[in-house]
Amino acid sequence: MDRILDIILRRDRIEPAIPMCLDHRVEMRLRGKQGRPTRFDYQTEEEYTLIYFCPVEGCNQTAQLKRVKTQIPVPGEPPERPAYARRGS
């Protein structure tokens, strides 16, 4: 509902890249993601759901953020993988 009011009233809210715990005011940590990188020529966009949790012991707060990665396929060049999906780094 807040997002709809922001659109109607033309308010721009800056959302942090990493959500904050509402109870403890600390940055949440990334628990995991759902979604896959786009790999084929006919796919140009993929939606990821990032799942965050509060690092404070005993806190039960979680947050989910939707992110969209768009790419334009280039023949002969593999798409860049997201940082959290890279192996060995």
C-alpha positions as CSV (number, residue, x, y, z in Angstrom):
1,M,0.0,0.0,0.0
2,D,2.9,2.4,0.8
3,R,4.3,1.9,-2.7
4,I,0.9,2.7,-4.3
5,L,0.7,6.0,-2.3
6,D,4.3,6.8,-3.3
7,I,3.3,6.4,-7.0
8,I,0.1,8.5,-6.6
9,L,1.8,11.3,-4.7
10,R,5.0,11.1,-6.9
11,R,7.3,10.5,-3.9
12,D,10.7,9.1,-4.6
13,R,11.9,6.9,-1.7
14,I,15.5,5.7,-1.7
15,E,15.5,2.1,-0.7
16,P,18.8,0.7,0.7
17,A,20.6,-2.0,-1.3
18,I,20.7,-4.1,1.9
19,P,17.5,-4.0,4.1
20,M,17.7,-3.0,7.8
21,C,16.2,-5.0,10.6
22,L,13.2,-3.1,11.9
23,D,13.8,-4.1,15.5
24,H,17.5,-3.8,15.9
25,R,18.5,-1.2,13.1
26,V,21.3,-3.4,11.8
27,E,21.9,-4.5,8.2
28,M,20.5,-7.8,7.3
29,R,22.6,-10.6,5.8
30,L,21.9,-12.5,2.6
31,R,20.7,-16.0,3.3
32,G,20.1,-17.0,-0.3
33,K,18.5,-16.3,-3.6
34,Q,15.9,-17.9,-5.8
35,G,16.1,-17.6,-9.6
36,R,18.5,-18.5,-12.3
37,P,20.8,-16.4,-14.6
38,T,19.5,-16.1,-18.2
39,R,21.5,-18.4,-20.4
40,F,19.8,-18.6,-23.7
41,D,19.4,-16.3,-26.7
42,Y,15.6,-16.0,-26.3
43,Q,15.8,-15.0,-22.6
44,T,16.6,-11.4,-21.9
45,E,15.3,-10.8,-18.4
46,E,15.3,-12.9,-15.2
47,E,13.8,-12.0,-11.8
48,Y,15.6,-12.9,-8.6
49,T,14.3,-13.1,-5.1
50,L,16.9,-12.2,-2.5
51,I,16.2,-13.5,1.0
52,Y,17.8,-11.6,4.0
53,F,17.8,-12.4,7.7
54,C,18.7,-10.4,10.8
55,P,22.1,-11.5,12.3
56,V,21.1,-10.7,15.9
57,E,20.8,-13.9,18.0
58,G,17.1,-14.8,18.5
59,C,15.7,-12.3,16.0
60,N,13.2,-13.7,13.6
61,Q,13.0,-10.8,11.1
62,T,13.5,-11.7,7.4
63,A,13.1,-9.7,4.2
64,Q,12.6,-10.5,0.6
65,L,13.7,-8.3,-2.3
66,K,12.9,-8.8,-6.0
67,R,15.6,-7.9,-8.4
68,V,15.5,-8.0,-12.1
69,K,18.6,-8.6,-14.2
70,T,18.3,-7.6,-17.9
71,Q,20.8,-8.5,-20.5
72,I,21.1,-8.2,-24.2
73,P,22.6,-11.4,-25.7
74,V,25.8,-11.0,-27.6
75,P,26.8,-13.8,-29.9
76,G,29.8,-15.7,-28.7
77,E,30.0,-13.9,-25.3
78,P,28.7,-15.6,-22.1
79,P,26.5,-13.5,-19.8
80,E,28.0,-12.1,-16.6
81,R,26.9,-14.1,-13.6
82,P,25.8,-12.2,-10.4
83,A,28.5,-11.8,-7.7
84,Y,26.7,-14.2,-5.4
85,A,26.6,-16.9,-8.1
86,R,30.3,-16.9,-9.0
87,R,32.4,-19.9,-8.1
88,G,35.8,-19.6,-6.4
89,S,35.6,-15.9,-5.5
